Amino acid sequence: MKLVLILLPILFFPSLSSACRISNIGNYIGYTIVSSHRVTGHINDDGEEESSYLGCSYGRVLIIDNNKQVTCQDYGYSYAYRPEMVLLSKGSSLIACIKDDVFNIR
């Protein structure tokens, strides 16, 4: 019975099991989770909107929730379809956790 109660949330709410996991969480003491979004695309080097997520590279504009934008300040390649993005803030520092990767953004 206990196993069923543990597995039911994972089966019916898979996003709970795929939430952002920060392996070195101690580096983020004092940060506040400010919002959660979906990365719905990015702006390519030609200035055109693409509906894919290919990670971050310095200056890449990510489109979130189809109508907002953030700009990457770090590099990290990854591919996913509409991954969850969790934004954390501490003063003027803003970071995004996407697929368990952490990036500085503005």
Order of alpha helices (4+ residues) and beta strands (2+ residues): alpha-alpha-beta-beta-beta-beta-beta-beta-beta
